[in-house]
Amino acid sequence: MTTAQILEGFPQRSALIVGDICLDRWCTYDPGTAEPSRETGIPRIGVVSTEVAPGAGATVANNLAALGIGRAAVLGVLGHDGFASELTQALNTRGISTDLLVRANELSTFTYTKLINVRTGIEDLARVDSINTQPLPEATEREVLGHLRDFASSFDVLFVSDQADTRRGGVVTPPVRALLEEIAEANSEKIIWVDSRVRLERFRKMILKPNEQEANAASIGLFGSVDYQRLRSHTQSRLMFVTKGPQGALIVEDSRETLVPTQAIERPDELGGVGDSFSAGAALALAITGSAMEAARFGNLLASIAIRKRGTGAATPAEVLAADR
């Protein structure tokens, strides 16, 4: 299928993104305002403007919405704080449903705050993250499981965003993984697309999308060496896409590995969110075409656009068509 034909299929599809939903905040500061605090003597960071966007799993939803998907929703956990309000508004303004988001008094909203120097345009101070290091409260977990059980069947594609890299993990707990496996077993044709930073090997019977570092770490942790076929077999995954940066994406199938090259980009502007752009494009292209090769090609195309944008920018259909010429 052509790129235009794949794009034409987006309005007829729906996707649910399950897992770690985050707020990205870019705070531009002026170093000329760094006068010491009267109370502590510590120089302040004077923020003069702030931009926000959906992050982590919500970056996938943002990409899908920009491409004109018929329906996109997120299922994750927010706190009762200002960041939750910012994130909900950012999602809703993009047409992404927040009806399945769960609120928890005990948790803060997962947030990345990046500090950009107004004079240079460069992020040059330590990032400030709001993270959760405690287990998901049982009542919150039950609510997540209930939503997943009740609504998964109404979406064409499920994305799993296991982005929390703390030891206890985030929203995608062992019971959530077990329910996802149950859903996969009940419908082997359903696309359940998994992106997991540090727990890839724990997902069974789903489509896996690690980057090369994540795939290598999972393989070495299990077998002591890099063996993608063995990793795919261990996870009982019918397909695994290993993104390899400027080389493209490696499709790992039963007894076969195929590298689908991508466009070479000199001096990319931003690496954050590129894998999510690949996932959004590849998973929907797979749903539309049924072809792993077409999925990797379309995913690479989206990633080649995202890497030119600051932050977690999403590609529009017009940009995708222009990049494919």
Buried (B, 14 or more C-beta within 10 A) or exposed (E): BEBEEBBBBBEEBBBBBBBBBBBBBBBBBBBEEEEEEEEEEEEEBBBEEEBBBBBBBBBBBBBBBBBBBEBBBBBBBBBEBEBBEBBBEBBEEBBBBBEBBBBBEBBBBBBBBBBBBBEEEEBEBEEEEBBBEEEBBEEBBEBBBEBBEEBBEEBBBBBBBBBBEEEEBBBBBEBBBEBBBEBBEEEEEBBBBBBBBBBBBBBBBBBBBBBBEBBBBBBEEBEEEBBBBEBBEBBEBBBBBBBBBEBBBBBBBEEEEEEBEBBEBEEBEBEBBBBBBBBBBBBBBBBBBEEBEBBBBBBBBBBBBBBBBBBBBBBBBEBBBEBBE
